[in-house]
Amino acid sequence: MQNFLNSLFFLEGSIVDEQYMQQALSIAQYAIGRTSPNPMVGAVIVNDGRVVGQGWHRKAGTPHAEVHALKQAGELAYGATMYVTLEPCFHHGRTGPCVEAVIAAGIKKVVIAMTDPNPLVAGQSIHKLHEAGIEVVEGVLASEAAKLNEIFIKWIATQMPFVVLKTAMSLDGKIAAYTGHSQWITGPASRERVHQLRDCYDAILVGIGTILADDPNLTTRLPETGKNPIRIVIDSMARTPLEAHVVTDGLAPTIIAVTDRAPKDRIDSLRSRGVEVLIIEAKQEQVDLRKLFIVLGQKAITSILVEGGGSINASVLADNLVDKIYWFIAPKIIGGSSAPGPVGGQGVANVNDAYLFEDMNMEPIGEEILISAYKRNREGRDVYRTCGRIG
């Protein structure tokens, strides 16, 4: 009987822990797209069954979630339980280590969703909390916490950006008519959703073909104030017009990736207009995207939304650079054997070598359907465990 009561008490405690952790996860999402290169973190402080403080990390270089929650709780933090979506930071950066603030406030118990994915500091704060006599519970809603920070986890573990491939096509798999006309495959609701995606990621990437054909702004246009991503153009020969919007509008930083075959005078002209030009080693006379992404990761660009045409899409897939896809499908048929599809290149020779995806989700967007999914390797093993999808 006693064992049954103990189990019941443990189950009740677990449910309560999950409820408060879910609250911490929810408030962490207030900062989507704003904390890079830091993770999104939420914290909730509970004393005697009552929430006395909560906070979330708003922007890199500003106080962390724990500090905001402790400030709101004040003296009520003493003897309370803190729920935090990520192990409190241990190191000195632009802000002090949160673990010391937690200890100083007299918190008696800390419930953590997931440990710090940085292998250099993982578990150190937990150890310090134990040393201070604070009870620590780990792994509450760990999968949900990791999913929230899939971008940060990929970048901190590999120093490579989390890459999202977005495209829009007709029911018969066309992204344009045979004439090249493509506006608009999808309707207003899907286009607004794309701007919401741009607001979430550090950078947006297109090929020179998109710049020459459409001269896009590549900005975030939302009813509320959005965040414009860094604009990255793959332009092997530095053909970007000097009057292109991405060069002249000043609405967001622009990076143009070229090869060493690009004319020096073109590179100098682009740089003189404030554009950052990266000279990247060539791969089959084109910018080596893997080498480019390594450089971008070193620049603390933690996520990239690829909005390229068939050629760019084929390259990021072939180089195994894609982590996630957003695939908009419009209820229309375009037809035409020469009308382009979303993925160009040569393609695979055998359907058994096709690129595989999992964790698929289908969502209606206006009259269209949005499919999102994560890429896995051809052996079927989950190679994106470091991207936050654990279980």
Helices and strands as residue ranges (DSSP letters): H 2-28, G 29-31, E 42-47, E 50-56, H 65-73, G 74-77, E 81-86, H 98-104, E 109-114, H 124-131, E 135-138, H 142-148, H 150-158, E 162-170, H 188-200, E 203-207, H 208-214, E 230-234, H 245-248, E 254-258, H 264-272, E 276-279, E 282-283, E 286-287, H 289-298, E 303-306, H 310-318, E 324-330, G 351-353, E 356-365, E 368-376, G 385-387
